[in-house]
Amino acid sequence: MYDAPNLAENKVTQDKIKIAARKVQVYYGDTHAIKDVDVDILDNTVTAFIGPSGCGKSTFLRCINRMNDTIDICRVQGDILLDGQDIYDKRVDPVQLRAKVGMVFQKPNPFPKSIYDNVAYGPRIHGLARTKADLDEIVEKSLRRAALWTEAKDRLDQPGTGLSGGQQQRLCIARAVATAPEVLLMDEPCSALDPIATAQVEELIDELRQDYSVVIVTHSMQQAARVSQKTAFFHLGNLVEYGDTGTIFTNPVDERTESYITGRIG
């Protein structure tokens, strides 16, 4: 099983660690869904979580912004540190945490509001804009970051639900980045998209890592290979192997990783 490095071992590495997870366990009632996960997720890096369906990758992703708090029977143990702070500390407000750790889901889910109001929603509730001009600037900047400004700038008052599937997903990315997060979680963000929209979102993911730590769950190993610098392979609730994407795909250490990548399990 993968062993995370000691945080004190390498100061250079430590400076780049955005999220540090140690001995993370997740239970759904009596079901032990995540077992002893240790991993360091780096800043300005795309990290891909891969593995068979039901292996725990989305469950672990949801731990990083405490989305599992919304499930009554879910219990999380262990430590998850964001910039050295325990995100499960009782003093941490989950709403404020989710402003710092944005999330984009599998199916595009724009609010039943205008394109403008979709993006402005987060900055409004978190008090990030003092004036209408400030809010306008955040909306434009976020839509530009999501590569949607050119297509949306003349229809900001129209419903977000009127956009195409790929545009809706980019709108959801704009909505996620509008609160100026530090981490962006993406749970199979391209699974409902056609190949052209998928390529646009993948290109966007590569640009977003200049400003964020991006973590993506994907069923597509080709996608993981294209967009990520680090890859974590999950199997039956265990983090089996974690390392540079190129190494994981061409020279994995664990036989289970090789079996999954070559199609023998999954």
Buried (B, 14 or more C-beta within 10 A) or exposed (E): EBEBEEBEEEEEEBEBBBBBBBEBBBBBEEEBBBBBBBBBBBBBBBBBBBBBEEBBBBBBBBBBBBBBBEEEEBEBEBBBBBEEEEBBEEEBEBEEBBBBBBBBBBBBBBBEBBBBBBBBBBBEEBEBBEEEEEBBEBBBBBBBBBBBBEBBEEBBEEBBBEBBEBBBBBBBBBBBBBBBBBBBBBBBBBBBBEEEBBBBBBEBBBEBBEBBBBBBBBBBBEBBBBBBBBBBBBBBBBBBBBBEBEEBBEEBEBEBBBBBBEEEBB
